[in-house]
């Protein structure tokens, strides 16, 4: 028990004396160091080197940790800022697209020589290729009956079907019960666009296109103005297929509508008939 006590005392004494002795030796002139001083310095040098190396490593490790924490915080802030900026850009792009769409609709409204009422699309048929949309009027209009032309900035939408208060159901031009008198913009050839009623896609056919009429895929069809319904020159659709048979009077023509009904939001309802545009004598039927 006494030996253990003495051993502990010696260890403590050495632990206190060695650093003091090393400090004393390092502060003295090297020429005045004794043999014991040199022994102490020699023994302490590796320990001092190892301690300094460990301290530098710990310092670098702590610095790297602090740096990574700061980088992580900065990345989180930047990610949040980027998300906000992207959302702002998305909203600005949507607003810009809406402004362009409304500007085109306003230009169309100003170009029409008749009374029109603007309306917002509020409902569509539930199937993928619906044939009727419901709109709400931007202002009161009591004289909205059936078969009034409905237009968008892209072209002919269809005709009014029925109304109740400020809501109106619109029959789309792709409905089998719809029809529009048209001309081929490039050649002036006449035809009558009628919806196919195809449940798989938006499509129309063109009736009464004579075999001798010049028409080809890619031609734009516009309203003829005949019948005092649709204003003249409004896009109706683009020719997608022409079938010329060796018999019969007419060609078989199919058209894709100019209006993207899946993105339809605003329309114009033409309230009064436009002046009739009579076709040239050679094209009258």
C-alpha positions as CSV (number, residue, x, y, z in Angstrom):
1,X,0.0,0.0,0.0
2,X,2.9,2.4,0.9
3,X,4.7,1.4,-2.3
4,X,1.6,2.3,-4.4
5,X,1.4,5.6,-2.6
6,X,5.0,6.4,-3.2
7,X,4.6,5.4,-6.9
8,X,1.7,7.7,-7.4
9,X,3.7,10.5,-5.7
10,X,6.7,10.0,-7.9
11,X,4.5,10.0,-11.1
12,X,2.8,13.2,-10.1
13,X,6.2,14.8,-9.2
14,X,7.7,13.8,-12.6
15,X,4.6,15.0,-14.4
16,X,5.1,18.4,-12.8
17,X,8.8,18.5,-13.0
18,X,9.4,17.4,-16.6
19,X,7.5,20.2,-18.2
20,X,9.1,22.7,-15.8
21,X,12.5,21.2,-16.5
22,X,11.9,21.3,-20.3
23,X,10.8,24.9,-20.1
24,X,13.8,25.8,-18.1
25,X,16.1,24.0,-20.6
26,X,14.5,25.6,-23.6
27,X,14.8,29.1,-22.2
28,X,18.5,28.8,-21.3
29,X,21.3,29.3,-23.6
30,X,22.0,26.0,-25.4
31,X,25.7,26.3,-24.5
32,X,24.7,26.3,-20.8
33,X,22.5,23.1,-21.0
34,X,23.7,20.3,-18.9
35,X,23.6,16.6,-19.9
36,X,20.4,16.2,-18.0
37,X,18.9,19.1,-19.9
38,X,19.8,17.6,-23.2
39,X,18.3,14.3,-22.2
40,X,15.1,15.9,-21.2
41,X,15.0,17.9,-24.4
42,X,15.7,14.8,-26.5
43,X,12.9,12.8,-24.7
44,X,10.4,15.6,-25.0
45,X,11.0,16.5,-28.6
46,X,9.0,13.6,-30.1
47,X,6.2,14.2,-27.6
48,X,6.2,17.9,-28.4
49,X,6.1,17.1,-32.2
50,X,3.3,14.6,-31.8
51,X,1.3,17.0,-29.7
52,X,1.8,19.8,-32.2
53,X,0.8,17.6,-35.1
54,X,-2.2,16.4,-33.2
55,X,-3.2,20.0,-32.4
56,X,-2.8,21.0,-36.0
57,X,-4.9,18.1,-37.1
58,X,-7.6,18.8,-34.7
59,X,-7.5,22.5,-35.6
60,X,-7.8,21.7,-39.3
61,X,-10.6,19.1,-38.7
62,X,-12.6,21.7,-36.7
63,X,-12.0,24.3,-39.3
64,X,-13.2,21.9,-42.0
65,X,-16.3,21.1,-40.0
66,X,-17.1,24.7,-39.5
67,X,-16.6,25.4,-43.2
68,X,-18.8,22.5,-44.2
69,X,-21.5,23.7,-41.8
70,X,-21.3,27.2,-43.3
71,X,-21.4,25.7,-46.8
72,X,-24.4,23.6,-46.0
73,X,-26.2,26.6,-44.6
74,X,-25.2,28.7,-47.7
75,X,-26.4,25.9,-50.0
76,X,-29.7,25.7,-48.2
77,X,-30.2,29.4,-48.5
78,X,-29.3,29.4,-52.2
79,X,-31.6,26.5,-52.8
80,X,-34.4,28.3,-51.2
81,X,-33.6,31.5,-53.2
82,X,-33.4,29.5,-56.4
83,X,-36.8,27.9,-55.7
84,X,-38.4,31.3,-55.0
85,X,-36.8,32.7,-58.2
86,X,-38.0,29.8,-60.3
87,X,-41.5,30.2,-58.9
88,X,-41.4,33.9,-59.7
89,X,-40.1,33.2,-63.2
90,X,-42.9,30.7,-63.7
91,X,-45.5,33.2,-62.6
92,X,-44.0,35.9,-64.8
93,X,-44.0,33.6,-67.8
94,X,-47.7,32.7,-67.1
95,X,-48.6,36.3,-66.8
96,X,-46.7,37.2,-70.0
97,X,-48.5,34.4,-71.8
98,X,-51.8,35.6,-70.5
99,X,-51.0,39.1,-71.6
100,X,-50.1,38.0,-75.1
101,X,-53.3,35.9,-75.3
102,X,-55.5,38.8,-74.1
103,X,-53.7,41.2,-76.4
104,X,-54.5,38.9,-79.4
105,X,-58.1,38.6,-78.2
106,X,-58.4,42.4,-77.9
107,X,-56.9,42.9,-81.4
108,X,-59.5,40.4,-82.8
109,X,-62.3,42.2,-81.0
110,X,-61.2,45.6,-82.4
111,X,-61.0,44.1,-85.9
112,X,-64.6,42.8,-85.9
113,X,-67.2,45.2,-87.3
114,X,-69.9,44.0,-84.9
115,X,-71.0,43.8,-81.3
116,X,-69.2,41.1,-79.3
117,X,-69.3,39.9,-75.7
118,X,-66.2,38.4,-74.0
119,X,-66.5,35.4,-71.8
120,X,-64.4,33.1,-69.6
121,X,-64.4,29.3,-69.9
122,X,-65.6,27.9,-66.6
123,X,-66.5,24.3,-67.5
124,X,-65.8,21.5,-70.0
125,X,-67.2,18.1,-70.7
126,X,-65.6,15.4,-68.6
127,X,-64.3,13.2,-71.5
128,X,-60.9,13.9,-73.0
129,X,-62.2,15.3,-76.2
130,X,-65.2,17.2,-75.0
131,X,-67.7,18.7,-77.5
132,X,-69.3,21.4,-75.3
133,X,-67.8,24.1,-73.1
134,X,-69.5,26.4,-70.6
135,X,-68.6,30.0,-70.4
136,X,-69.6,32.9,-68.2
137,X,-70.1,36.4,-69.6
138,X,-68.0,39.4,-68.6
139,X,-71.0,41.7,-68.9
140,X,-74.8,41.3,-69.0
141,X,-76.2,40.4,-72.4
142,X,-79.9,39.5,-72.8
143,X,-79.9,38.6,-76.5
144,X,-77.8,35.6,-76.5
145,X,-79.6,32.9,-78.4
146,X,-78.5,29.7,-80.1
147,X,-76.1,29.5,-83.1
148,X,-74.2,32.7,-82.4
149,X,-70.5,32.5,-83.5
150,X,-67.9,32.0,-80.8
151,X,-64.3,32.9,-81.5
152,X,-60.9,32.9,-79.8
153,X,-57.7,34.6,-80.7
154,X,-56.7,31.4,-82.5
155,X,-59.8,31.0,-84.6
156,X,-63.4,29.6,-84.6
157,X,-64.4,27.9,-81.4
158,X,-68.0,27.0,-82.3
159,X,-71.5,28.4,-81.8
160,X,-73.7,29.1,-78.8
161,X,-76.0,26.2,-77.8
162,X,-78.1,27.5,-74.9
163,X,-77.8,30.1,-72.2
164,X,-79.0,30.6,-68.6
165,X,-78.3,34.0,-67.0
166,X,-74.7,34.8,-67.5
167,X,-73.6,31.3,-68.4
168,X,-73.6,30.0,-72.0
169,X,-73.0,26.5,-73.4
170,X,-70.9,26.5,-76.5
171,X,-71.0,23.7,-79.1
172,X,-67.5,23.3,-80.5
173,X,-66.7,23.2,-84.2
174,X,-65.5,19.6,-83.8
175,X,-69.0,18.5,-82.8
176,X,-70.9,16.6,-85.5
177,X,-73.8,19.0,-85.2
178,X,-71.6,22.0,-86.0
179,X,-70.8,23.5,-89.5
180,X,-68.9,26.4,-90.9
181,X,-68.7,27.7,-94.5
182,X,-65.0,28.1,-95.4
183,X,-62.5,28.9,-98.2
184,X,-59.0,27.7,-98.7
185,X,-56.9,30.8,-97.9
186,X,-54.3,29.9,-100.6
187,X,-56.6,29.2,-103.5
188,X,-60.1,30.4,-102.6
189,X,-61.6,27.0,-103.1
190,X,-64.9,26.6,-101.2
191,X,-66.0,24.0,-98.7
192,X,-68.1,23.3,-95.6
193,X,-66.4,22.3,-92.4
194,X,-68.3,19.9,-90.2
195,X,-67.1,18.2,-87.0
196,X,-66.5,14.5,-87.2
197,X,-67.6,13.9,-83.6
198,X,-64.6,11.6,-83.3
199,X,-64.2,10.6,-79.6
200,X,-60.5,9.9,-80.0
201,X,-59.3,13.3,-81.4
202,X,-60.3,16.8,-82.4
203,X,-61.1,16.5,-86.1
204,X,-63.3,18.0,-88.8
205,X,-64.1,17.0,-92.4
206,X,-64.6,19.3,-95.3
207,X,-67.6,18.7,-97.5
208,X,-68.3,19.9,-101.0
209,X,-64.7,20.4,-102.1
210,X,-64.9,19.6,-105.8
211,X,-62.4,17.2,-107.4
212,X,-61.1,20.1,-109.6
213,X,-60.5,22.4,-106.6
214,X,-56.8,22.9,-105.6
215,X,-56.3,21.9,-102.0
216,X,-53.5,20.1,-100.2
217,X,-52.2,19.1,-96.8
218,X,-51.1,22.2,-94.8
219,X,-53.6,24.6,-96.4
220,X,-55.3,27.0,-93.9
221,X,-59.1,27.1,-94.1
222,X,-60.8,30.4,-93.0
223,X,-64.4,31.5,-92.7
224,X,-65.9,32.7,-96.0
225,X,-68.3,35.2,-94.4
226,X,-71.2,33.7,-96.4
227,X,-74.4,33.2,-94.5
228,X,-74.0,36.3,-92.2
229,X,-72.8,34.1,-89.3
230,X,-69.1,34.1,-88.9
231,X,-67.0,37.1,-89.8
232,X,-64.9,36.6,-92.9
233,X,-61.3,35.4,-92.7
234,X,-61.3,33.8,-89.2
235,X,-59.1,30.6,-89.1
236,X,-61.0,27.4,-88.8
237,X,-58.4,24.7,-89.3
238,X,-55.5,23.2,-91.2
239,X,-55.8,20.4,-93.8
240,X,-54.3,17.2,-92.5
241,X,-55.5,14.7,-95.2
242,X,-56.8,14.9,-98.8
243,X,-58.3,11.8,-100.5
244,X,-58.8,12.2,-104.2
245,X,-61.0,9.4,-105.6
246,X,-61.2,8.4,-109.3
247,X,-65.0,8.7,-109.1
248,X,-67.5,11.1,-107.5
249,X,-67.8,14.9,-107.6
250,X,-66.0,15.9,-104.3
251,X,-62.7,15.2,-102.6
252,X,-62.6,13.8,-99.1
253,X,-60.7,16.3,-96.9
254,X,-59.9,16.2,-93.1
255,X,-58.9,19.2,-91.0
256,X,-57.4,19.8,-87.5
257,X,-59.0,22.8,-85.8
258,X,-57.0,26.0,-85.3
259,X,-58.1,26.3,-81.7
260,X,-56.4,24.2,-79.0
261,X,-59.6,23.4,-77.0
262,X,-57.6,21.8,-74.1
263,X,-56.1,25.3,-73.4
264,X,-59.1,27.4,-74.2
265,X,-59.7,30.1,-71.5
266,X,-61.3,33.2,-73.1
267,X,-63.7,33.6,-76.0
268,X,-65.7,36.2,-77.9
269,X,-69.4,35.8,-78.7
270,X,-70.5,37.6,-81.8
271,X,-73.8,39.2,-81.0
272,X,-75.0,40.5,-84.4
273,X,-74.7,39.2,-87.9
274,X,-71.9,40.5,-90.0
275,X,-72.5,41.9,-93.5
276,X,-72.8,39.0,-95.9
277,X,-69.8,38.5,-98.2
278,X,-71.1,37.0,-101.5
279,X,-68.7,34.6,-103.2
280,X,-67.5,35.2,-106.8
281,X,-69.9,34.0,-109.4
282,X,-67.6,31.1,-110.5
283,X,-67.7,29.7,-106.9
284,X,-71.4,30.1,-106.0
285,X,-73.3,26.9,-105.5
